[in-house]
Structure formats: structure tokens, C-alpha cells
Amino acid sequence: MTIKCKAKANGDAVEVKVLMKHAMETGLSKDKKTGELIPAHYITEVSCSLNGAEIFRCNLGPAISKNPYLSFIVYGPKAGDTLQLTSLDNMGKTDSGETVVK
């Protein structure tokens, strides 16, 4: 997994754009060579924090496409603040990324 993110202030609102590299397997696909089912492996949770305080959280599931893209607006961060993003998948693996609000 890899998280790339951008955040841009527009008045009091900050638009955050997040691209996460992840296979997002549903558990219903078959391996083309073996015919065996590919185990489910997908992101279940994404959160965004400012100075250690969570300001956004969402839950995802197996129906989300490969390499999911999220965009959301938060209030509170200012230009120059650093946002930390974290994802958790159904196998317990985490990934993180951060961006500075522009």
C-alpha cells in the first residue's frame, strides 16, 4: 500500500485528495492460472489527523475499486499545517502518508 495526498485551503475549508495504491481484492476473483479464488484483501478504514487529533474517518469495504481515490473537505487546518493519513486493511496492515496544507 502507498498513500499519496494533497491538501489545499480555500477559506476555512481544506480539500484533501488521497490516492491509495492497493489491490482491493474482493475474495470473489479467481487466479487466471490456477483457477483458485484470490483471498479478500481490501482497505477497511481511512483516517486523517491534525497534530494527533483525528479530524476525519471513513470505512471502506470490498466493493471499492483498485487503487481507491478519496476526496473530502475538513474545517480547522490552516495553510502550513501537516495532515497525517492512515489506512488499515482487513489483514491488519497499515499504511500512512502526510501532506502539508497549501
N, CA and C of each residue as an Amber inpcrd file, in Angstrom:
protein
   306
   0.8470000  -1.1770000   0.0000000   0.0000000   0.0000000   0.0000000
   0.8880000   1.2340000   0.0000000   0.4030000   2.2550000  -0.6370000
   1.0760000   3.5380000  -0.6270000   0.0210000   4.6260000  -0.6700000
   0.1950000   5.6670000   0.1190000  -0.7590000   6.7640000   0.1700000
  -0.0940000   8.0310000  -0.3500000  -0.7210000   8.6520000  -1.3480000
  -0.2990000   9.9570000  -1.8440000  -1.4350000  10.9180000  -1.5420000
  -1.1120000  12.1140000  -1.0620000  -2.1740000  13.0400000  -0.7000000
  -1.7710000  14.4860000  -0.9490000  -2.8080000  15.3140000  -1.1360000
  -2.6530000  16.7530000  -1.3060000  -3.7460000  17.4210000  -0.4930000
  -3.4640000  18.6110000   0.0150000  -4.4690000  19.3740000   0.7540000
  -4.3370000  20.8410000   0.3680000  -5.4780000  21.4420000   0.0300000
  -5.4660000  22.8420000  -0.4020000  -6.5350000  23.6170000   0.3540000
  -6.1000000  24.7130000   0.9990000  -7.0260000  25.5640000   1.7490000
  -7.7760000  26.4760000   0.7950000  -9.0650000  26.6560000   1.0960000
  -9.9060000  27.5820000   0.3550000 -10.7990000  28.2610000   1.3920000
 -10.3240000  29.3650000   1.9530000 -11.0220000  29.9950000   3.0640000
 -10.8500000  29.1350000   4.3050000 -11.9470000  28.8270000   4.9950000
 -11.9020000  27.9840000   6.1930000 -11.8530000  26.4970000   5.8570000
 -12.1940000  26.1510000   4.6280000 -12.2670000  24.7410000   4.2230000
 -10.9420000  24.2880000   3.6180000 -10.6090000  23.0200000   3.8650000
  -9.4260000  22.4120000   3.2680000  -9.8800000  21.1770000   2.5070000
  -9.6240000  21.1660000   1.2010000  -9.9600000  19.9860000   0.4020000
  -8.7640000  19.0420000   0.4050000  -9.0050000  17.8070000   0.8110000
  -7.9620000  16.7920000   0.8880000  -8.2390000  15.7510000  -0.1980000
  -7.2230000  15.4570000  -0.9950000  -7.3270000  14.4470000  -2.0440000
  -6.3280000  13.3420000  -1.7310000  -6.8130000  12.1030000  -1.7470000
  -5.9980000  10.9680000  -1.3220000  -6.0630000   9.8680000  -2.3800000
  -4.9100000   9.3580000  -2.7930000  -4.8230000   8.2160000  -3.7050000
  -4.0490000   7.1220000  -2.9790000  -4.6880000   5.9610000  -2.8410000
  -4.0700000   4.8440000  -2.1270000  -3.8130000   3.7000000  -3.0930000
  -2.5880000   3.2310000  -3.1490000  -2.2490000   2.1030000  -4.0110000
  -2.5420000   0.8170000  -3.2360000  -3.5260000   0.0630000  -3.7130000
  -3.9290000  -1.1690000  -3.0330000  -4.7010000  -2.0330000  -4.0180000
  -4.5220000  -3.3410000  -3.9570000  -5.1770000  -4.2730000  -4.8870000
  -6.6880000  -4.3310000  -4.6960000  -7.1730000  -4.1540000  -3.4670000
  -8.6020000  -4.1650000  -3.1590000  -9.2980000  -5.4170000  -3.7130000
  -8.7940000  -6.5790000  -3.3330000  -9.3880000  -7.8530000  -3.7650000
 -10.6470000  -8.1650000  -2.9640000 -11.7030000  -8.5560000  -3.6480000
 -12.9920000  -8.8270000  -3.0050000 -13.0790000 -10.2190000  -2.3930000
 -12.2420000 -11.1390000  -2.8550000 -12.3400000 -12.5220000  -2.4230000
 -13.1910000 -13.3510000  -3.3730000 -13.6990000 -12.7130000  -4.4290000
 -14.5450000 -13.3990000  -5.4050000 -13.8440000 -13.6390000  -6.7360000
 -12.6690000 -13.0240000  -6.9330000 -11.9300000 -13.1830000  -8.1820000
 -11.1230000 -14.4730000  -8.1700000 -10.9230000 -15.0360000  -9.3630000
 -10.1180000 -16.2510000  -9.4890000  -8.7930000 -15.9380000 -10.1600000
  -7.7550000 -16.6410000  -9.7240000  -6.4460000 -16.5590000 -10.3540000
  -6.5700000 -17.1810000 -11.7390000  -6.1330000 -16.4600000 -12.7700000
  -6.2890000 -16.9400000 -14.1480000  -5.4920000 -18.2040000 -14.4260000
  -4.3720000 -18.3830000 -13.7550000  -3.5300000 -19.5540000 -13.9960000
  -4.0200000 -20.7940000 -13.2540000  -4.3950000 -20.6150000 -11.9860000
  -4.7400000 -21.7800000 -11.1690000  -6.2430000 -22.0060000 -11.0200000
  -7.0400000 -20.9680000 -11.2480000  -8.4770000 -21.0830000 -11.0560000
  -8.8980000 -20.9750000  -9.6010000  -7.9400000 -20.8040000  -8.6980000
  -8.2360000 -20.6770000  -7.2710000  -8.7310000 -19.2570000  -6.9580000
  -9.5840000 -19.1500000  -5.9460000 -10.0510000 -17.8390000  -5.5130000
  -8.8940000 -17.0530000  -4.8930000  -8.8280000 -15.7710000  -5.2250000
  -7.8410000 -14.8780000  -4.6260000  -8.4360000 -14.4060000  -3.3010000
  -7.7120000 -14.5630000  -2.1860000  -8.2570000 -14.1650000  -0.8770000
  -8.6340000 -12.6780000  -0.8230000  -9.6550000 -12.3610000  -0.0570000
 -10.0710000 -10.9690000   0.1200000  -8.9490000 -10.1770000   0.7830000
  -8.6790000  -8.9900000   0.2450000  -7.6510000  -8.1000000   0.7890000
  -8.0410000  -6.6860000   0.3700000  -8.5900000  -5.9300000   1.3130000
  -9.0950000  -4.6040000   0.9780000  -8.9470000  -3.6670000   2.1730000
  -8.9530000  -2.3660000   1.8800000  -8.8540000  -1.3470000   2.9150000
 -10.1960000  -1.2630000   3.6360000 -10.1450000  -1.2440000   4.9610000
 -11.3750000  -1.1710000   5.7470000 -11.5850000   0.2000000   6.3880000
 -10.5000000   0.9460000   6.5880000 -10.6190000   2.2040000   7.3190000
  -9.5600000   3.2010000   6.8690000  -9.9490000   4.4620000   6.7550000
  -9.0210000   5.5500000   6.4420000  -9.2860000   6.6700000   7.4360000
  -8.2170000   7.2390000   7.9930000  -8.3860000   8.3580000   8.9190000
  -7.3810000   9.4600000   8.6010000  -7.7460000  10.6730000   9.0030000
  -6.9000000  11.8480000   8.7980000  -6.7840000  12.5630000  10.1380000
  -5.5560000  12.9220000  10.5140000  -5.3120000  13.5870000  11.7960000
  -4.5490000  14.8840000  11.5930000  -4.7890000  15.8090000  12.4990000
  -4.0770000  17.0830000  12.5470000  -3.4980000  17.2120000  13.9430000
  -2.1720000  17.2560000  14.0530000  -1.4930000  17.3510000  15.3510000
  -1.9490000  16.2650000  16.3190000  -2.1280000  15.0470000  15.8210000
  -2.5020000  13.9180000  16.6560000  -3.9900000  13.7900000  16.9390000
  -4.7910000  14.7640000  16.5470000  -6.2370000  14.7140000  16.7680000
  -6.9380000  14.3170000  15.4740000  -7.7440000  13.2720000  15.5390000
  -8.4550000  12.8010000  14.3490000  -9.5030000  13.8250000  13.9220000
  -9.4900000  14.1610000  12.6050000 -10.4700000  15.1190000  12.0880000
 -11.3520000  14.4990000  11.0090000 -11.0280000  13.2880000  10.5550000
 -11.8320000  12.6090000   9.5420000 -11.5880000  11.1150000   9.6560000
 -12.6570000  10.3230000   9.4650000 -12.5390000   8.8540000   9.4250000
 -13.6400000   8.3230000   8.5200000 -13.2960000   7.3140000   7.7340000
 -14.3190000   6.6470000   6.9280000 -14.0190000   5.1560000   6.8650000
 -15.0580000   4.3800000   6.6370000 -14.9320000   2.9330000   6.4830000
 -15.1220000   2.5660000   5.0300000 -14.2990000   1.6500000   4.5450000
 -14.3990000   1.1590000   3.1770000 -14.6920000  -0.3370000   3.2290000
 -14.9760000  -0.9170000   2.0780000 -15.2570000  -2.3450000   2.0170000
 -14.7480000  -2.9410000   0.7280000 -15.0600000  -4.1960000   0.4730000
 -14.5250000  -4.9010000  -0.6840000 -15.0720000  -4.4070000  -2.0210000
 -16.1440000  -3.6370000  -2.0260000 -16.7300000  -3.1810000  -3.2920000
 -16.0530000  -1.9310000  -3.8460000 -15.0140000  -1.4320000  -3.1930000
 -14.2880000  -0.2500000  -3.6570000 -13.2380000  -0.6850000  -4.6850000
 -13.0480000   0.1330000  -5.7170000 -12.1400000  -0.2270000  -6.8050000
 -10.6770000  -0.2670000  -6.3860000  -9.8780000  -0.8980000  -7.2090000
  -8.4280000  -0.9680000  -7.0240000  -7.8690000   0.4580000  -6.9910000
  -6.8620000   0.6880000  -6.1650000  -6.2160000   1.9970000  -6.0170000
  -7.2470000   3.0990000  -5.7420000  -7.9490000   3.0160000  -4.6110000
  -9.0280000   3.9630000  -4.3400000  -8.5630000   5.4120000  -4.2060000
  -9.4440000   6.2970000  -4.6350000  -9.2450000   7.7400000  -4.5580000
 -10.3310000   8.3070000  -3.6570000  -9.9480000   9.1090000  -2.6770000
 -10.8950000   9.7820000  -1.7940000 -10.6660000  11.2810000  -1.8810000
 -11.7400000  12.0240000  -1.7740000 -11.6590000  13.4700000  -1.6860000
 -12.6630000  13.9040000  -0.6300000 -12.2240000  14.7470000   0.2940000
 -13.1170000  15.2060000   1.3410000 -12.6970000  16.5990000   1.7900000
 -13.6170000  17.2860000   2.4510000 -13.3640000  18.6400000   2.9440000
 -13.4100000  18.6230000   4.4640000 -12.4250000  19.2560000   5.0780000
 -12.3810000  19.3860000   6.5320000 -12.2180000  20.8670000   6.8860000
 -12.6580000  21.1990000   8.0830000 -12.5280000  22.5670000   8.5800000
 -11.6100000  22.5470000   9.7960000 -10.7390000  23.5240000   9.8790000
  -9.8370000  23.6060000  11.0280000  -8.3870000  23.7740000  10.6310000
  -7.8610000  22.9050000   9.7300000  -6.4570000  23.0740000   9.3430000
  -6.2410000  24.3950000   8.6020000  -5.0670000  24.9430000   8.7470000
  -4.6790000  26.1810000   8.0700000  -3.4910000  25.8940000   7.1500000
  -3.2310000  26.7930000   6.2120000  -2.0770000  26.6580000   5.3270000
  -0.8220000  26.4960000   6.1670000  -0.0050000  25.5020000   5.8210000
   1.2230000  25.2210000   6.5500000   1.0890000  24.0800000   7.5470000
  -0.1470000  23.7310000   7.9450000  -0.3610000  22.6010000   8.8570000
  -0.0840000  21.2870000   8.1280000   0.3260000  20.2690000   8.8820000
   0.5920000  18.9500000   8.3120000  -0.5350000  17.9970000   8.7000000
  -1.0870000  17.3120000   7.7030000  -2.1230000  16.3000000   7.9140000
  -1.4970000  14.9220000   7.7680000  -1.8420000  14.0170000   8.6760000
  -1.3690000  12.6400000   8.6120000  -2.5540000  11.7550000   8.2190000
  -2.3500000  10.9100000   7.2070000  -3.3860000   9.9740000   6.7680000
  -2.9260000   8.5560000   7.0380000  -3.8650000   7.7280000   7.4810000
  -3.5580000   6.3420000   7.8100000  -4.6540000   5.4500000   7.2630000
  -4.2520000   4.2860000   6.7300000  -5.2360000   3.3060000   6.2750000
  -4.9630000   1.9720000   6.9690000  -6.0130000   1.1880000   7.1130000
  -5.9500000  -0.1300000   7.7200000  -6.6910000  -1.0830000   6.8100000
  -6.1020000  -2.2680000   6.5350000  -6.8090000  -3.2280000   5.6890000
  -7.2990000  -4.4160000   6.5120000  -8.0560000  -5.2880000   5.8720000
  -8.6830000  -6.4120000   6.5760000  -7.6750000  -7.4530000   7.0560000
  -6.4270000  -7.3440000   6.6700000  -5.3910000  -8.2570000   7.1370000
  -4.5480000  -7.6200000   8.2430000  -4.9690000  -6.4460000   8.7050000
  -4.2790000  -5.7790000   9.8040000  -3.0870000  -4.9350000   9.3990000
  -2.8330000  -4.7970000   8.0990000  -1.7060000  -3.9860000   7.6430000
  -2.1190000  -2.5160000   7.5930000  -1.1880000  -1.6540000   7.9670000
  -1.4460000  -0.2210000   7.9300000  -0.4970000   0.4560000   6.9630000
  -0.8980000   1.6190000   6.5130000  -0.0580000   2.4640000   5.6680000
  -0.3420000   3.8990000   6.0710000   0.5970000   4.7700000   5.7960000
   0.3850000   6.1630000   6.1600000   1.0650000   7.0920000   5.1640000
   0.6290000   8.3070000   5.1870000   1.1960000   9.3570000   4.3520000
   0.8780000  10.6880000   5.0060000   1.5530000  11.7220000   4.5730000
   1.2470000  13.0360000   5.1130000   1.4160000  14.0840000   4.0440000
   0.7580000  15.2140000   4.2880000   0.8220000  16.3280000   3.3560000
   0.7420000  17.6320000   4.1300000   1.3000000  18.6650000   3.5530000
   1.2270000  20.0000000   4.1400000   0.1270000  20.7600000   3.4150000
  -0.7310000  21.4180000   4.1690000  -1.8230000  22.2110000   3.5860000
  -1.2320000  23.4020000   2.8610000  -1.6190000  23.5760000   1.6240000
  -1.1240000  24.6930000   0.8050000  -2.1810000  25.7650000   0.7030000
